Amino acid sequence: MQTAKTVAITLTALILVILAVCYGLLKSGSLSARKKPGSVEYAIANYALDLSIPAAAKSARNPIAATSEALLAGSKSFSENCAVCHGNDGAAKTNTAKGLSPEVPDLKAERVQKLPDGQMFYLVKNGIRFTGMPGWDLRDEQIWKLVLVIRQFAKEPASSESGKGPS
């Protein structure tokens, strides 16, 4: 009972903070995609995103082995679906990415790479609301192969601009 009360109070406080930030943004006229969100806005967005992902999704394990065939299929799917924003190298240095706010994350970045496989799968499958990240209508097997490809980016040097936006 006490836990439910604590959760309710925490969520109410979070909602009030989000509403205050939204009100401030609206009054300041700073909803332009050309202006990068501040650290408070990023923190709230990332916290809300983390809360929205079911624990079972976060703990899911990739059932696909990182074979050359799986990586080749995943790379093809990545090029067809993801590269327009993330680039073929995952660094998010594309013309499309330049116009998006929050920033498109560099998939080589440590904060992306430390996400559990299940969370990556969930984000690819369902997308991220209020960002340019769509939910993809791909077979689960294809999405797991994309997760394998994203993991491969960690083996390449990260770019200097990793982006702060929701992962």
C-alpha positions in Angstrom: 0.0 0.0 0.0 2.8 2.4 0.9 4.6 1.6 -2.4 1.5 2.4 -4.4 1.1 5.7 -2.5 4.8 6.6 -3.1 4.5 5.8 -6.8 1.3 7.9 -7.1 3.0 10.9 -5.4 6.1 10.5 -7.6 4.1 10.3 -10.8 2.0 13.3 -9.8 5.1 15.3 -9.1 6.6 14.2 -12.4 3.5 15.2 -14.3 3.5 18.6 -12.6 7.1 19.2 -13.5 6.5 18.1 -17.1 3.5 20.4 -17.3 5.5 23.3 -15.9 8.3 22.7 -18.4 5.8 22.4 -21.3 4.1 25.7 -20.2 7.5 27.4 -20.0 8.4 26.1 -23.5 5.1 27.3 -25.0 5.4 30.7 -23.4 9.0 31.1 -24.6 8.1 30.2 -28.2 11.0 27.7 -28.1 9.3 24.7 -29.7 11.3 25.2 -32.9 13.1 22.0 -34.0 16.1 24.3 -34.8 16.7 25.0 -31.1 18.2 22.1 -29.2 16.4 21.0 -26.0 18.1 21.8 -22.7 19.5 19.3 -20.3 16.3 19.4 -18.1 14.1 18.7 -21.1 16.4 15.8 -22.1 16.4 14.4 -18.5 12.6 14.5 -18.3 12.2 12.9 -21.7 14.7 10.1 -21.0 13.2 9.5 -17.6 9.7 9.3 -19.1 11.0 7.0 -21.8 12.6 4.7 -19.3 9.4 4.5 -17.3 7.4 3.7 -20.4 9.3 0.5 -21.3 8.0 -2.6 -19.6 10.4 -4.5 -17.4 9.8 -7.7 -19.4 10.9 -5.9 -22.6 14.1 -4.6 -21.0 15.0 -8.1 -19.8 14.4 -9.9 -23.1 17.5 -11.6 -24.6 18.3 -11.6 -28.3 17.5 -15.1 -29.6 19.5 -14.5 -32.9 23.2 -15.4 -32.9 25.6 -12.9 -34.4 26.4 -15.1 -37.5 27.6 -13.5 -40.7 24.3 -14.3 -42.3 22.3 -12.6 -39.6 24.6 -9.6 -39.6 24.3 -9.3 -43.4 20.5 -9.5 -43.3 20.4 -7.0 -40.4 22.8 -4.6 -42.3 20.5 -4.7 -45.4 17.5 -4.0 -43.2 19.4 -1.2 -41.5 20.4 0.4 -44.8 16.8 0.2 -46.0 15.1 1.5 -42.9 17.5 3.2 -40.4 20.3 4.7 -42.4 18.3 7.8 -43.6 18.5 9.1 -40.1 21.3 7.2 -38.4 23.6 6.9 -41.4 25.2 3.6 -42.6 27.8 4.0 -39.9 25.2 4.7 -37.1 26.8 8.1 -36.4 23.6 10.1 -37.2 25.4 12.5 -39.5 22.8 12.7 -42.3 20.9 15.6 -43.7 17.7 14.2 -42.3 19.2 13.9 -38.8 20.4 17.5 -38.9 16.7 18.7 -39.0 15.4 16.5 -36.2 15.0 17.5 -32.6 15.6 15.9 -30.3 18.9 14.9 -31.9 19.1 11.5 -33.6 21.4 9.4 -31.3 24.8 8.2 -32.5 24.4 4.4 -32.2 28.0 4.0 -31.3 27.6 6.1 -28.2 28.1 4.4 -24.8 24.6 5.5 -23.6 23.0 3.6 -26.5 25.3 0.6 -26.4 24.7 0.1 -22.7 20.9 -0.4 -23.3 19.9 -4.0 -22.9 19.1 -5.9 -26.1 15.4 -6.1 -25.1 15.1 -2.4 -24.6 16.7 -1.8 -28.1 14.3 -4.3 -29.6 11.3 -2.5 -27.9 12.4 1.0 -29.1 12.9 -0.2 -32.7 9.6 -2.0 -32.7 7.5 0.7 -31.0 9.4 3.9 -31.8 9.7 6.9 -29.5 6.8 9.3 -29.3 7.6 13.0 -29.8 10.8 12.2 -31.7 11.5 11.2 -35.3 11.8 7.5 -34.3 9.0 5.6 -35.8 7.8 2.2 -34.7 8.8 -0.3 -37.4 6.4 -2.9 -38.9 9.1 -5.5 -39.2 9.1 -9.2 -38.2 10.6 -9.7 -34.7 13.5 -11.7 -36.3 14.4 -8.7 -38.5 14.4 -6.4 -35.4 16.6 -8.7 -33.5 19.0 -8.7 -36.4 19.0 -4.9 -36.3 19.9 -5.1 -32.6 22.9 -7.2 -33.7 23.9 -4.6 -36.2 23.6 -1.8 -33.7 25.9 -3.8 -31.4 28.5 -3.9 -34.2 28.7 -0.1 -34.2 30.3 -0.3 -30.7 33.4 -1.9 -32.4 33.9 1.3 -34.5 35.1 4.6 -33.0 32.3 6.8 -31.7 31.9 10.2 -33.3 32.5 13.4 -31.2 28.8 14.3 -31.2 26.8 11.5 -29.7 23.6 13.4 -29.2 21.6 13.7 -25.9 18.1 12.9 -27.2 16.1 9.9 -26.1 17.6 6.8 -27.2 
